[in-house]
């Protein structure tokens, strides 16, 4: 393990003013995105859409530090034969790869899941690294359902899998993005999200320590502390920012170079506003930026709608969202800029 190189990559991934584009939707997930805009889910359409993003020169160079890819995309070529990973590298962004195989039902724990994908991970990582990937991502899903779910057993199982994945990544000189996502799908309030988020992060860092993972060579991708979508009373931007910072200060060691938040189904503007509010508060030991999928891509997908003649409009929409989040990563965003 080359810890100096891992730390340099992790630090570059959270450079102020830039963040990570999560373009790692599985074929099934992107089907839902394409269905919403009336586009057939073919390999060519998936390539054309992602190529459009990676060729958004200004957005990529100025506001994107890295791109998480689905396995198909890592090995794909652009329409002109250029490897897509080379398009990413040419902008100065770092290519990465989603390596987990998704959540599966957890035996003995009704309603809960554990993420699979550790089998043959070392050999897969070596292949991905040869193709240009320098970081990886593994997502653990923690649902909230009343006070029974999540169980401690499910939290521990997911934390252990995340730690084993992270250790294997570092062994292969790949920076692991550690993503324990407490879902915001339920009716829980911000207090319950805070409780579960703290418990989950405590378990994750305990397991990372046990598995001898070098914290200087990881990036954390957590949820924000926020009400569930079905909660009758939603939190203010200030509450989300304050509660999230407090929860992470209590659980995340300062050795971690940076935190790249997931958007978790928030609207484009909400995800930007929450990130900005946290960076305006400041006073934390890590860089705080974004690793957004839908919150970066919803607008360009709608503008594109599968039509080549819409590529410029889609790239403009992508640049706008990337710029807004880049400003938020420095605490320099304002709502007035959205209309600019």
C-alpha positions as CSV (number, residue, x, y, z in Angstrom):
1,X,0.0,0.0,0.0
2,X,1.4,3.4,-1.0
3,X,-0.3,5.6,1.6
4,X,1.3,8.8,0.3
5,X,-0.2,8.2,-3.2
6,X,-3.6,7.2,-1.7
7,X,-3.7,10.4,0.4
8,X,-2.8,12.5,-2.6
9,X,-5.6,11.0,-4.6
10,X,-8.1,11.3,-1.7
11,X,-7.1,15.0,-1.1
12,X,-7.5,15.8,-4.9
13,X,-11.0,14.2,-4.8
14,X,-12.2,16.8,-2.2
15,X,-10.4,19.8,-3.6
16,X,-12.4,23.0,-2.7
17,X,-14.6,24.2,-5.6
18,X,-14.9,20.7,-7.0
19,X,-16.8,17.5,-6.3
20,X,-17.5,14.1,-7.5
21,X,-19.9,13.2,-10.3
22,X,-21.7,9.9,-9.5
23,X,-22.3,8.5,-12.9
24,X,-22.4,4.9,-11.7
25,X,-26.1,4.1,-12.2
26,X,-26.6,0.4,-12.9
27,X,-28.4,-0.6,-16.1
28,X,-31.6,-1.0,-14.1
29,X,-31.3,2.4,-12.3
30,X,-30.6,4.3,-15.5
31,X,-33.6,2.6,-17.0
32,X,-35.8,4.6,-14.5
33,X,-34.0,7.8,-15.4
34,X,-34.4,7.2,-19.1
35,X,-38.0,6.2,-18.8
36,X,-38.7,9.6,-17.2
37,X,-37.4,11.4,-20.3
38,X,-38.7,8.9,-22.9
39,X,-35.3,7.5,-23.9
40,X,-34.7,3.8,-24.8
41,X,-32.2,2.2,-22.4
42,X,-29.6,0.9,-25.0
43,X,-25.9,0.7,-24.6
44,X,-25.4,3.4,-27.3
45,X,-27.8,5.7,-25.5
46,X,-26.1,5.2,-22.2
47,X,-22.7,5.9,-23.8
48,X,-24.0,9.0,-25.7
49,X,-25.4,10.4,-22.5
50,X,-22.3,9.9,-20.4
51,X,-20.1,11.0,-23.2
52,X,-22.1,14.2,-23.3
53,X,-21.3,14.8,-19.6
54,X,-17.6,14.0,-19.9
55,X,-17.2,16.3,-22.9
56,X,-18.7,19.2,-20.9
57,X,-15.3,20.8,-20.9
58,X,-15.8,23.8,-18.6
59,X,-17.9,21.9,-16.0
60,X,-15.5,19.0,-15.9
61,X,-12.3,21.1,-15.7
62,X,-13.6,23.7,-13.2
63,X,-16.0,21.8,-10.9
64,X,-15.5,18.0,-11.1
65,X,-12.7,16.3,-9.3
66,X,-13.6,12.7,-10.0
67,X,-16.3,10.5,-11.7
68,X,-17.7,7.3,-10.3
69,X,-18.3,4.9,-13.2
70,X,-20.4,1.8,-13.7
71,X,-18.3,-1.1,-14.9
72,X,-19.8,-0.9,-18.4
73,X,-18.7,2.7,-18.8
74,X,-15.1,2.1,-17.6
75,X,-14.6,-0.2,-20.6
76,X,-16.6,1.8,-23.1
77,X,-15.3,4.0,-26.0
78,X,-16.9,7.3,-27.1
79,X,-18.5,7.4,-30.5
80,X,-15.2,8.4,-32.1
81,X,-13.4,5.5,-30.5
82,X,-11.7,7.4,-27.6
83,X,-12.0,5.5,-24.3
84,X,-14.5,7.3,-22.1
85,X,-12.0,7.1,-19.2
86,X,-9.5,9.1,-21.4
87,X,-12.1,11.9,-21.8
88,X,-12.3,12.1,-18.0
89,X,-8.6,12.2,-17.5
90,X,-8.2,14.8,-20.2
91,X,-10.2,17.3,-18.1
92,X,-8.0,16.6,-15.0
93,X,-10.7,14.6,-13.2
94,X,-10.0,11.2,-11.6
95,X,-11.8,8.1,-12.9
96,X,-13.4,5.9,-10.3
97,X,-15.5,2.7,-10.3
98,X,-18.5,1.3,-8.4
99,X,-17.5,-2.1,-7.1
100,X,-20.3,-3.3,-4.9
101,X,-22.9,-5.7,-6.4
102,X,-25.9,-4.1,-4.7
103,X,-27.9,-4.8,-1.6
104,X,-29.5,-8.2,-0.9
105,X,-31.9,-9.3,1.8
106,X,-30.1,-10.1,5.0
107,X,-30.9,-13.6,6.4
108,X,-32.5,-13.4,9.8
109,X,-33.2,-9.7,9.6
110,X,-36.6,-9.1,7.9
111,X,-36.7,-5.7,6.1
112,X,-33.0,-5.2,6.2
113,X,-30.2,-5.6,3.7
114,X,-26.5,-6.2,3.4
115,X,-24.3,-5.2,0.4
116,X,-22.6,-8.0,-1.6
117,X,-19.6,-7.9,-3.8
118,X,-16.5,-8.9,-1.8
119,X,-15.9,-12.1,-3.8
120,X,-13.0,-11.7,-6.2
121,X,-12.8,-8.0,-5.4
122,X,-9.0,-7.9,-5.4
123,X,-8.7,-9.3,-9.0
124,X,-11.5,-7.0,-10.2
125,X,-9.7,-4.0,-8.7
126,X,-6.5,-4.9,-10.4
127,X,-8.3,-5.0,-13.7
128,X,-10.1,-1.7,-13.0
129,X,-6.8,0.0,-12.0
130,X,-5.2,-1.1,-15.3
131,X,-8.1,0.6,-17.1
132,X,-7.5,3.8,-15.3
133,X,-9.6,3.7,-12.1
134,X,-7.9,5.3,-9.1
135,X,-10.7,5.1,-6.6
136,X,-13.7,2.9,-5.9
137,X,-17.1,3.1,-4.3
138,X,-19.1,0.7,-2.1
139,X,-22.6,1.7,-0.8
140,X,-24.1,0.2,2.3
141,X,-27.9,0.9,2.7
142,X,-29.3,1.5,6.2
143,X,-33.1,1.9,6.2
144,X,-35.1,3.5,9.0
145,X,-38.5,2.0,10.0
146,X,-39.7,3.0,13.4
147,X,-37.5,2.0,16.3
148,X,-36.9,-1.7,15.2
149,X,-35.1,-0.9,12.0
150,X,-32.2,-0.6,11.7
151,X,-31.1,-3.4,14.0
152,X,-27.6,-3.3,15.5
153,X,-26.9,-6.6,13.7
154,X,-27.6,-5.1,10.3
155,X,-25.6,-2.0,11.0
156,X,-22.6,-4.1,12.1
157,X,-22.8,-6.4,9.1
158,X,-22.8,-3.5,6.7
159,X,-20.0,-1.7,8.5
160,X,-17.9,-4.8,8.4
161,X,-18.4,-5.3,4.7
162,X,-17.5,-1.6,4.1
163,X,-14.3,-2.0,6.1
164,X,-13.3,-5.2,4.3
165,X,-13.9,-3.5,1.0
166,X,-11.8,-0.5,2.1
167,X,-8.9,-2.7,3.2
168,X,-8.9,-4.6,-0.1
169,X,-9.0,-1.3,-2.1
170,X,-6.0,0.1,-0.2
171,X,-4.1,-3.2,-0.7
172,X,-4.6,-2.7,-4.5
173,X,-3.6,1.1,-4.3
174,X,-7.2,2.2,-4.9
175,X,-8.8,4.9,-2.7
176,X,-12.0,3.6,-1.2
177,X,-15.1,5.9,-1.0
178,X,-16.8,4.6,2.1
179,X,-20.6,5.1,1.7
180,X,-22.9,4.3,4.6
181,X,-26.2,5.7,3.5
182,X,-29.0,6.2,6.0
183,X,-32.0,6.5,3.7
184,X,-34.4,9.4,3.8
185,X,-37.3,7.5,2.4
186,X,-39.3,7.1,5.6
187,X,-41.5,9.2,7.9
188,X,-38.8,9.6,10.6
189,X,-37.9,13.0,12.0
190,X,-34.4,14.6,12.1
191,X,-33.8,13.3,15.7
192,X,-34.2,9.7,14.5
193,X,-31.9,10.3,11.5
194,X,-29.3,11.8,13.8
195,X,-29.4,8.8,16.2
196,X,-29.1,6.3,13.4
197,X,-26.4,8.3,11.5
198,X,-24.3,8.5,14.6
199,X,-24.7,4.8,15.5
200,X,-23.9,3.8,11.9
201,X,-20.8,6.0,11.6
202,X,-19.5,4.8,15.0
203,X,-19.8,1.2,13.8
204,X,-18.1,2.0,10.4
205,X,-15.1,3.7,12.0
206,X,-14.8,1.0,14.6
207,X,-14.7,-1.6,11.8
208,X,-12.3,0.4,9.7
209,X,-9.9,0.5,12.7
210,X,-10.3,-3.2,13.3
211,X,-9.5,-3.9,9.6
212,X,-6.4,-1.7,9.7
213,X,-7.7,0.8,7.1
214,X,-5.6,3.9,6.8
215,X,-8.1,6.7,7.3
216,X,-5.7,9.2,5.5
217,X,-6.4,7.3,2.3
218,X,-10.2,7.2,2.2
219,X,-13.1,9.5,1.4
220,X,-16.3,9.3,3.4
221,X,-19.6,9.6,1.5
222,X,-22.3,9.9,4.1
223,X,-25.9,11.1,4.1
224,X,-26.8,14.4,5.7
225,X,-28.8,14.4,8.9
226,X,-32.3,15.2,7.5
227,X,-35.9,14.3,8.0
228,X,-37.4,11.4,6.0
229,X,-39.3,12.5,2.9
230,X,-42.6,11.4,4.5
231,X,-42.1,13.3,7.8
232,X,-44.9,15.9,8.2
233,X,-42.5,18.6,9.5
234,X,-39.4,19.1,7.4
235,X,-36.2,20.6,8.7
236,X,-34.8,24.0,7.8
237,X,-31.5,24.4,5.9
238,X,-29.9,25.7,9.1
239,X,-31.1,22.7,11.1
240,X,-29.8,20.2,8.5
241,X,-26.4,21.9,8.4
242,X,-26.0,22.2,12.2
243,X,-27.1,18.6,13.0
244,X,-25.0,17.1,10.2
245,X,-21.8,18.9,11.3
246,X,-22.5,18.0,15.0
247,X,-23.1,14.3,14.2
248,X,-19.9,14.0,12.0
249,X,-17.8,15.9,14.5
250,X,-18.8,13.3,17.1
251,X,-18.0,10.3,15.0
252,X,-15.6,11.0,12.1
253,X,-11.8,11.2,13.0
254,X,-9.9,14.2,11.7
255,X,-7.5,11.9,9.8
256,X,-10.1,11.5,7.1
257,X,-9.1,14.0,4.3
258,X,-12.6,14.8,3.2
259,X,-16.3,14.2,3.1
260,X,-18.3,14.0,-0.1
261,X,-22.0,14.0,0.7
262,X,-24.6,12.0,-1.2
263,X,-27.7,13.8,-2.1
264,X,-30.0,10.9,-1.1
265,X,-33.0,12.0,-3.2
266,X,-32.9,15.7,-2.2
267,X,-33.9,18.2,-4.9
268,X,-31.1,19.8,-6.9
269,X,-31.3,23.1,-5.0
270,X,-31.8,21.6,-1.6
271,X,-28.7,19.5,-1.9
272,X,-26.7,22.6,-2.9
273,X,-28.2,24.8,-0.1
274,X,-27.4,22.2,2.6
275,X,-23.8,21.8,1.4
276,X,-23.3,25.5,1.2
277,X,-24.8,26.1,4.7
278,X,-22.4,23.6,6.2
279,X,-19.4,25.2,4.6
280,X,-20.5,28.7,5.6
281,X,-20.5,27.5,9.3
282,X,-17.1,25.9,8.9
283,X,-15.0,24.8,11.9
284,X,-14.5,21.2,10.9
285,X,-11.3,19.3,10.2
286,X,-12.2,17.8,6.8
287,X,-12.9,19.2,3.4
288,X,-16.7,19.0,2.7
289,X,-17.9,18.6,-0.9
290,X,-20.4,16.7,-3.0
291,X,-20.7,13.3,-4.6
292,X,-24.1,13.8,-6.3
293,X,-25.9,11.7,-8.9
294,X,-29.4,12.8,-9.4
295,X,-28.8,16.3,-7.9
296,X,-26.2,16.9,-10.7
297,X,-27.9,15.0,-13.5
298,X,-31.6,15.5,-13.4
299,X,-31.4,18.9,-15.2
300,X,-29.1,17.8,-18.0
301,X,-31.0,14.5,-18.5
302,X,-34.2,16.5,-19.0
303,X,-32.6,19.0,-21.3
304,X,-31.0,16.2,-23.4
305,X,-34.0,13.8,-23.7
306,X,-32.1,11.5,-26.0
307,X,-31.7,14.1,-28.8
308,X,-28.3,14.9,-30.3
309,X,-29.4,18.5,-31.1
310,X,-30.0,19.0,-27.4
311,X,-26.4,18.2,-26.3
312,X,-25.4,21.8,-25.9
313,X,-28.4,22.7,-23.8
314,X,-27.7,19.6,-21.6
315,X,-24.1,20.5,-21.2
316,X,-25.1,24.0,-20.2
317,X,-27.5,22.6,-17.6
318,X,-24.8,20.3,-16.2
319,X,-22.3,23.1,-16.0
320,X,-24.8,25.3,-14.1
321,X,-25.4,22.6,-11.4
322,X,-21.7,21.7,-11.2
323,X,-20.8,25.4,-10.7
324,X,-23.5,25.8,-8.1
325,X,-22.2,22.9,-6.1
326,X,-18.6,24.0,-6.6
327,X,-19.5,27.3,-5.0
328,X,-21.4,25.5,-2.2
329,X,-18.3,23.4,-1.5
330,X,-16.6,26.7,-0.6
331,X,-19.6,28.3,1.2
332,X,-20.0,30.8,-1.6
333,X,-23.4,29.9,-3.1
334,X,-26.5,32.0,-2.8
335,X,-30.0,31.4,-4.1
336,X,-29.7,34.5,-6.3
337,X,-27.0,32.7,-8.4
338,X,-29.5,30.0,-9.4
339,X,-31.2,32.5,-11.8
340,X,-28.0,34.0,-13.0
